[in-house]
Amino acid sequence: MKTRTLLSVLSALMIATVLAACSAGSKDPQTQLEELKKQRAAIDSQIRTLEAEVSHANPAATTTKSKEVAVQELTPRPFDYYVQTQGSVEAVDNILVSAKTMGVLSAVYAQEGQVVRKGQVLAQIDNSVIVSSINELKSSIELANTVYQRQKNLWEQKIGTEVQYLQAKNNKESLEKRLATLNEQLEMSKIKSPIEGSVDAVDVKIGQNVAPGAPAFRVVSFDKLKIIANISESYVVDIKVGNKALVTFPDIDRQIEAKVTFVGKTINQLSRTFPVEVQLPGYTDLRPNMTSILRIIFTTVPNALTVPVNVVQDINKEKVVYIAAADGDKMVARRKVVEVAGIYGNYAQVIGLNAGDKVITVGYQGLNDGEVVKF
């Protein structure tokens, strides 16, 4: 019955509109336009009222088209603000080892790739002359000690002169000092590793002349590694010593968590960057000059609301996100204007939504506010 009533009312309104239009032939166009708009508004109002009555009386009689979407319920989570750049691995202890004295190498003990201890002899300079001098001096010291002990015993017995005793003592001590000097020279004839590590390069051969300052070996320690990178000066206030850093090595598919250990104070005039260093734990897989991706986290928001960055739309110069909200017994799309606080990775931190909101992540294109959706 109510459906018939709706049709009767609509027919009557349409007839009245036609009669009014026919009788208004003498009116000017502007007046006619205003009257017709009023009549249309009245008809639209009547239609909405009657549709609501019909829907309430017989819900199955009303079929509403809905758009299929996918949603993601918002839950607060930590959100990191970071800067990402490329870095390079360097060894903290990467040392060029050279001889401490001039001479000809008589032996080379180390090979490339060999792991050596601190103080281990890598090569030997010909020391035959020093060894002969030491052996000769040791004989003289034995004689000097014997003379000294006898003069000392005589002097304690008040026999002999003090000068004889002092001369014997001085001769013994002088020879001992000479022996100590020769022993130092003997040690200097050995090229030793100053650190524990791996021999990365051997630049000398047996019979080659060596001299102080000329590289003979390169020894690298893999226990102390660091990442060196350059950061844009726009982050000079944000990056500090102690910031958390995530280091990714694509070539070996490994990610390491570390901390910033050094932040440079000088801005490079050409690149407009400043240097940072990140200390790394020792890993056998890491090598100097290995490429890495460095992500330095300088701020963490503990309870941020984030959405996939692609769902944030620019509409009429506003940042808009659509959410699914209940409207009676159906779900409809609701347009929400938000403020984007930051974009990092594939997510954006937004302000203007609430925890529990169901953000439409699939099917949001072309949605209208109030449009019925299902998921």
C-alpha positions as CSV (number, residue, x, y, z in Angstrom):
1,M,0.0,0.0,0.0
2,K,2.8,2.4,0.8
3,T,4.4,1.8,-2.5
4,R,1.1,2.7,-4.2
5,T,0.9,5.8,-2.1
6,L,4.4,6.8,-3.1
7,L,3.5,6.4,-6.8
8,S,0.3,8.4,-6.4
9,V,2.1,11.3,-4.6
10,L,4.8,11.4,-7.3
11,S,2.2,11.4,-10.1
12,A,0.3,14.2,-8.4
13,L,3.4,16.2,-8.0
14,M,4.4,15.7,-11.6
15,I,0.9,16.8,-12.8
16,A,1.0,19.8,-10.6
17,T,4.4,20.7,-11.9
18,V,3.3,20.4,-15.5
19,L,0.2,22.5,-14.9
20,A,2.2,25.1,-13.0
21,A,4.7,25.3,-15.9
22,C,1.9,25.7,-18.4
23,S,0.2,28.4,-16.4
24,A,3.4,30.3,-15.9
25,G,3.9,31.1,-19.6
26,S,3.4,34.7,-18.9
27,K,6.1,34.8,-16.2
28,D,9.7,35.8,-16.9
29,P,12.4,32.9,-17.2
30,Q,14.1,33.8,-13.9
31,T,10.9,33.5,-11.9
32,Q,10.0,30.3,-13.6
33,L,13.5,28.8,-12.8
34,E,13.2,29.7,-9.1
35,E,9.7,28.1,-8.9
36,L,10.8,25.0,-10.6
37,K,13.8,24.6,-8.3
38,K,11.5,24.9,-5.2
39,Q,9.2,22.3,-6.7
40,R,12.1,19.9,-7.4
41,A,13.4,20.3,-3.8
42,A,9.9,19.5,-2.5
43,I,9.7,16.4,-4.7
44,D,13.2,15.2,-3.6
45,S,12.2,15.7,0.0
46,Q,9.0,13.7,-0.4
47,I,10.9,10.9,-2.3
48,R,13.5,10.6,0.5
49,T,10.8,10.4,3.2
50,L,8.7,7.8,1.3
51,E,11.8,5.7,0.5
52,A,12.7,5.6,4.2
53,E,9.2,4.4,5.0
54,V,9.3,1.8,2.3
55,S,12.8,0.6,3.5
56,H,11.7,0.4,7.1
57,A,8.5,-1.5,6.2
58,N,10.2,-3.9,3.8
59,P,14.1,-4.0,3.9
60,A,14.3,-6.6,1.2
61,A,12.5,-4.4,-1.2
62,T,15.4,-1.9,-1.1
63,T,18.6,-3.0,-2.9
64,T,21.7,-0.8,-2.3
65,K,24.8,-1.1,-4.4
66,S,28.0,-1.5,-2.4
67,K,31.6,-1.3,-3.3
68,E,34.0,-4.0,-2.2
69,V,37.0,-2.8,-0.2
70,A,39.7,-4.0,2.1
71,V,40.4,-2.3,5.4
72,Q,43.1,-2.2,8.0
73,E,42.3,-1.4,11.7
74,L,44.5,1.2,13.2
75,T,46.5,0.2,16.3
76,P,49.2,2.4,17.9
77,R,52.7,1.2,17.3
78,P,56.3,2.5,17.5
79,F,57.2,4.6,14.4
80,D,60.9,5.4,13.6
81,Y,62.1,8.6,12.0
82,Y,65.4,7.8,10.3
83,V,67.8,8.8,7.6
84,Q,69.1,6.3,5.1
85,T,72.4,6.4,3.2
86,Q,75.0,4.1,1.8
87,G,78.2,3.3,3.8
88,S,81.4,1.4,3.5
89,V,83.1,-1.0,5.9
90,E,86.5,-0.1,7.2
91,A,88.8,-1.9,9.7
92,V,89.6,0.2,12.7
93,D,93.0,-1.5,12.8
94,N,94.3,-1.6,9.2
95,I,98.0,-1.2,9.6
96,L,100.9,-0.9,7.2
97,V,103.9,-2.6,8.9
98,S,107.4,-1.5,8.1
99,A,110.9,-2.3,9.4
100,K,112.4,-0.4,12.3
101,T,115.9,-0.5,10.8
102,M,117.6,-0.8,7.5
103,G,118.9,-4.1,6.2
104,V,118.5,-7.1,3.9
105,L,115.8,-9.5,4.6
106,S,117.1,-13.0,5.4
107,A,113.6,-14.6,6.0
108,V,109.9,-13.9,5.4
109,Y,107.7,-15.9,7.7
110,A,104.2,-14.6,7.0
111,Q,102.0,-15.2,4.0
112,E,98.9,-13.4,2.7
113,G,95.8,-14.6,4.5
114,Q,97.7,-15.9,7.5
115,V,96.2,-15.1,10.9
116,V,98.9,-13.7,13.2
117,R,99.2,-12.8,16.9
118,K,100.3,-9.5,18.3
119,G,104.1,-9.5,18.4
120,Q,104.5,-12.4,16.0
121,V,107.6,-12.1,13.8
122,L,106.6,-11.6,10.1
123,A,110.1,-11.3,8.7
124,Q,113.8,-11.2,9.7
125,I,116.5,-8.7,8.7
126,D,120.0,-10.1,8.4
127,N,121.4,-9.7,12.0
128,S,124.6,-11.8,11.7
129,V,126.9,-8.9,12.6
130,I,124.8,-8.0,15.7
131,V,124.7,-11.6,16.8
132,S,128.5,-11.9,16.6
133,S,128.9,-8.6,18.5
134,I,126.6,-9.9,21.2
135,N,128.5,-13.2,21.5
136,E,131.8,-11.3,21.8
137,L,130.4,-8.9,24.3
138,K,129.1,-11.7,26.5
139,S,132.7,-13.1,26.9
140,S,133.9,-9.6,27.8
141,I,131.1,-9.3,30.4
142,E,132.0,-12.6,32.0
143,L,135.6,-11.4,32.5
144,A,134.4,-8.0,33.7
145,N,132.1,-9.6,36.2
146,T,134.9,-11.8,37.5
147,V,137.3,-8.8,37.9
148,Y,134.5,-6.8,39.6
149,Q,133.7,-9.5,42.1
150,R,137.3,-9.9,43.1
151,Q,137.9,-6.1,43.4
152,K,134.7,-5.9,45.5
153,N,135.9,-8.6,47.8
154,L,139.3,-7.0,48.2
155,W,137.7,-3.6,48.8
156,E,135.4,-5.0,51.5
157,Q,138.6,-6.4,53.2
158,K,140.2,-3.0,52.9
159,I,142.7,-4.4,50.4
160,G,143.5,-2.5,47.3
161,T,142.4,1.0,46.3
162,E,138.9,2.4,45.8
163,V,139.8,3.5,42.3
164,Q,140.5,-0.1,41.3
165,Y,137.1,-1.2,42.7
166,L,135.3,1.7,40.9
167,Q,137.0,1.0,37.6
168,A,136.0,-2.7,37.7
169,K,132.4,-1.7,38.5
170,N,132.3,0.9,35.8
171,N,133.7,-1.5,33.2
172,K,131.2,-4.2,34.0
173,E,128.2,-1.8,33.9
174,S,129.4,-0.3,30.6
175,L,129.6,-3.7,29.0
176,E,126.1,-4.6,30.3
177,K,124.7,-1.4,28.8
178,R,126.3,-2.2,25.4
179,L,124.8,-5.6,25.6
180,A,121.3,-4.1,26.2
181,T,121.7,-1.8,23.2
182,L,122.7,-4.7,21.0
183,N,119.8,-6.7,22.2
184,E,117.5,-3.8,21.3
185,Q,119.1,-3.7,17.8
186,L,118.6,-7.4,17.6
187,E,114.8,-7.0,18.3
188,M,114.6,-4.2,15.8
189,S,115.9,-6.5,13.1
190,K,112.6,-8.4,13.4
191,I,109.5,-7.1,11.7
192,K,106.7,-7.9,14.0
193,S,102.9,-7.6,13.8
194,P,101.6,-4.8,16.1
195,I,98.1,-6.3,16.3
196,E,96.3,-9.6,16.1
197,G,94.7,-10.0,12.7
198,S,95.1,-11.3,9.2
199,V,98.0,-10.5,6.8
200,D,96.3,-8.8,3.9
201,A,99.4,-8.0,1.8
202,V,103.1,-9.0,1.7
203,D,105.2,-6.5,-0.2
204,V,108.7,-7.9,0.5
205,K,110.9,-10.8,-0.5
206,I,113.9,-12.5,0.8
207,G,117.1,-10.6,-0.2
208,Q,115.2,-7.3,-0.5
209,N,116.6,-4.2,1.1
210,V,114.1,-2.7,3.6
211,A,114.0,0.6,5.4
212,P,111.9,2.3,8.0
213,G,108.7,3.9,6.6
214,A,108.6,1.6,3.5
215,P,105.5,-0.8,3.8
216,A,106.4,-4.4,4.1
217,F,103.1,-6.0,5.3
218,R,99.5,-5.0,5.7
219,V,97.8,-6.5,8.8
220,V,94.0,-6.1,9.2
221,S,92.0,-6.9,12.3
222,F,88.5,-8.1,11.7
223,D,87.6,-7.8,15.4
224,K,87.2,-4.0,15.1
225,L,85.2,-2.9,12.1
226,K,83.2,0.3,11.4
227,I,80.9,1.8,8.8
228,I,81.8,5.2,7.4
229,A,79.1,7.2,5.7
230,N,78.2,10.7,4.8
231,I,74.9,12.4,5.8
232,S,73.1,15.4,4.3
233,E,73.6,18.5,6.3
234,S,69.8,18.9,6.7
235,Y,70.1,16.2,9.4
236,V,73.0,17.8,11.3
237,V,70.8,18.6,14.3
238,D,69.2,15.2,14.4
239,I,72.1,12.8,14.2
240,K,73.9,12.3,17.5
241,V,76.4,9.8,19.0
242,G,74.5,6.9,20.4
243,N,71.7,6.9,17.9
244,K,70.4,3.4,16.9
245,A,71.6,2.3,13.5
246,L,70.4,-0.6,11.4
247,V,73.1,-1.8,8.9
248,T,72.1,-4.0,6.0
249,F,74.6,-5.9,3.9
250,P,72.8,-6.8,0.6
251,D,75.6,-9.0,-0.7
252,I,75.5,-11.4,2.3
253,D,71.9,-10.9,3.2
254,R,72.6,-9.8,6.8
255,Q,71.3,-7.0,9.0
256,I,73.2,-5.8,12.1
257,E,72.0,-3.5,14.9
258,A,74.6,-1.0,16.1
259,K,75.1,2.5,17.3
260,V,76.6,5.8,16.0
261,T,80.0,6.2,17.6
262,F,81.2,9.4,15.8
263,V,79.6,12.4,14.2
264,G,81.7,14.8,12.3
265,K,81.5,18.6,13.0
266,T,82.6,19.8,9.6
267,I,80.4,20.1,6.6
268,N,82.0,19.2,3.2
269,Q,81.8,22.2,1.0
270,L,81.3,20.3,-2.2
271,S,78.9,17.5,-1.1
272,R,77.2,19.4,1.7
273,T,77.5,16.3,3.9
274,F,79.1,15.4,7.2
275,P,80.8,12.1,8.2
276,V,79.4,9.6,10.6
277,E,80.9,6.3,11.9
278,V,79.1,3.2,13.3
279,Q,81.1,0.7,15.3
280,L,80.4,-2.9,14.2
281,P,80.8,-6.2,16.0
282,G,83.4,-8.6,14.5
283,Y,82.0,-11.0,11.9
284,T,84.0,-13.2,9.7
285,D,81.7,-12.5,6.7
286,L,82.5,-8.8,6.7
287,R,85.3,-7.3,4.7
288,P,86.8,-3.8,4.4
289,N,85.2,-1.7,1.6
290,M,82.1,-3.9,1.6
291,T,79.0,-1.8,0.7
292,S,76.2,-1.4,3.2
293,I,72.9,0.4,3.6
294,L,72.9,2.5,6.8
295,R,69.6,3.5,8.4
296,I,70.1,5.8,11.4
297,I,67.1,6.2,13.7
298,F,67.0,9.6,15.4
299,T,63.4,9.8,16.7
300,T,60.9,7.1,17.7
301,V,57.3,7.9,18.4
302,P,56.1,5.1,20.8
303,N,52.4,5.2,20.0
304,A,51.9,6.4,16.5
305,L,49.0,5.8,14.1
306,T,50.3,4.9,10.7
307,V,48.7,4.1,7.4
308,P,50.2,2.9,4.1
309,V,51.5,6.0,2.3
310,N,49.6,5.2,-0.9
311,V,46.1,5.5,0.8
312,V,46.7,9.2,1.6
313,Q,45.1,11.1,-1.3
314,D,45.4,14.8,-2.3
315,I,41.9,16.1,-2.8
316,N,41.2,19.8,-3.1
317,K,44.7,20.6,-1.5
318,E,43.8,18.4,1.5
319,K,45.3,15.1,2.7
320,V,42.4,12.7,2.7
321,V,42.0,9.1,4.0
322,Y,38.8,7.0,3.7
323,I,37.6,4.9,6.6
324,A,34.8,2.4,6.9
325,A,32.2,3.4,9.5
326,A,28.9,1.9,10.6
327,D,25.7,3.7,9.5
328,G,22.8,1.9,10.8
329,D,22.9,-1.7,9.6
330,K,25.4,-1.0,6.8
331,M,29.0,0.2,6.4
332,V,29.8,3.4,4.6
333,A,32.9,5.2,3.5
334,R,33.8,8.3,5.5
335,R,36.2,10.9,4.3
336,K,38.7,12.0,6.9
337,V,41.1,15.0,6.5
338,V,44.4,14.2,8.1
339,E,47.8,15.8,8.7
340,V,50.8,13.8,7.7
341,A,53.5,14.1,10.4
342,G,56.1,12.0,8.6
343,I,56.7,9.5,5.9
344,Y,59.3,6.8,6.4
345,G,59.5,3.6,4.3
346,N,56.0,2.7,3.0
347,Y,54.1,4.1,6.0
348,A,53.0,7.6,7.0
349,Q,52.3,8.8,10.5
350,V,48.9,10.7,10.4
351,I,47.1,12.9,12.8
352,G,43.3,13.1,12.6
353,L,42.4,9.4,13.0
354,N,41.7,7.3,16.1
355,A,42.8,3.9,17.2
356,G,40.4,1.3,16.0
357,D,39.4,3.2,12.8
358,K,39.1,0.9,9.8
359,V,41.2,2.5,7.1
360,I,40.2,1.5,3.6
361,T,43.4,0.3,1.9
362,V,42.0,-1.4,-1.2
363,G,39.3,0.2,-3.3
364,Y,39.6,3.7,-2.0
365,Q,40.0,5.2,-5.4
366,G,36.9,7.0,-6.6
367,L,35.1,6.6,-3.3
368,N,32.5,9.2,-2.2
369,D,31.7,10.2,1.3
370,G,28.8,8.1,2.5
371,E,29.1,5.4,-0.2
372,V,28.1,2.0,1.0
373,V,31.0,-0.5,1.2
374,K,31.5,-4.1,2.1
375,F,34.6,-6.1,3.1
